[in-house]
């Protein structure tokens, strides 16, 4: 059966997608109204935000037009760390119905909160995401995003359920079981990180399971950057349509932006998340079409409003109207970041986390390098650490112990398996005295 | 008597043994003994030599990580059971051996065993009490 329901202005759309097609003037009106409310809420309830506004002589009344948002101070990831765990909450715990957490820049995670209304908005934007990917009631969705503190699993779950699809909450991992369910349950759509789906597809091929012969037609992929080449390979190998979705825990989780049938950028659900592009060096707002760092403001979040949150993701807002008829603007697919964070198996990793672990074990920071590779479709992370006189020993066992201690310290902070290799002094290349911390060979 | 031993960290790749030895040869330094411990990932080159302090500074100047530890050189009876007798003495006294290796002392054509003990002083005491010869520095270099 060849079945595509494209969810666009011409072919009709799910009622939940209506805000995607609002006339522009009306959309800006909604945004301004919500901006005033959220700035008022954050000013009233979040001491850090209030102090910052007062320092600049601003009040919520300073928001008279959408352009006034540029007057507001940025929020950055370290603000979440500095106020760990609950310092940026704008709701009392009695109104918070859910907490999630993601990795921070050092050992501590960052914690995010949702009121019941927030959970409903999250379900709504994920429903709009799935609708934009061409899913509808009757689809059988295998949700291979991890369930737990990670926002991927539950975020996708609520969205697919709200859409009326059948959700299989299989979570990540256990590839053999994933393939069995995919084959036996008539799955039509799968949610996963793109690298995990590639691994799954390779495994299926090895097992003689032909994904092209299955009802599976859509892949909803996110939580890590992936290239157009990777999309082409996935689509050719498995016969599905692959969609890129975007989100981050600090804003809501998945559901911030999604591709549509056109696959030309991701529509930001900007009635809830107001996007700006800034120059990452100066902080100056750049016009649509320019490349810069994406900054997002949650227009309707209650438990944890984020005002001008710097995502560190480099992209551009695409000014042209999309062929699907949506009026909400698009961002270009994310290719790189303005800091050196990278994502491996859906986990955000900062070199500073690795540094904290190395420092913990060794007392001083050795020269190190992080190598990212892809083996049989699975991402691998290896940390190379130069041996220092402080840790070097004439005993093999003692050196093996150092190696294991370093690996465990990193694994403990990141929560994922890493390889660790001790290398000779000065063997890691330095340019201008500074070593390149991350070598990513995954999409090479 | 305790002898200083230099250990050098090596990566497990072609040429990694050659490089530090070239550095020593260029500085006109001769080796008394050499041993290599290896794992899948890395190796530890162990050297005993006369001008160990000079050798250490030469290696470090060239960027090598060098560590100095004491080893004990033992002259083992060159007859069946010679080594067994010596090891029994150590086992009896509860002396722990970290590792050992052998080399031939060319001058007197005899086999010397080099031991890395957890507690070299205790080991020397036990061996001397048992009448087992511990080789002095002068005899080696």
Interface residues (C-beta under 8 A of the other chain):
Chain A: X387 X388 X389 X392 X393 X394 X395 X396 X399 X400 X403 X421 X422 X423 X424 X425 X426 X427
Chain B: X5 X7 X9 X10 X11 X16 X37 X39 X41 X42 X44 X46 X63 X64 X65 X66 X67 X69 X98 X99 X116
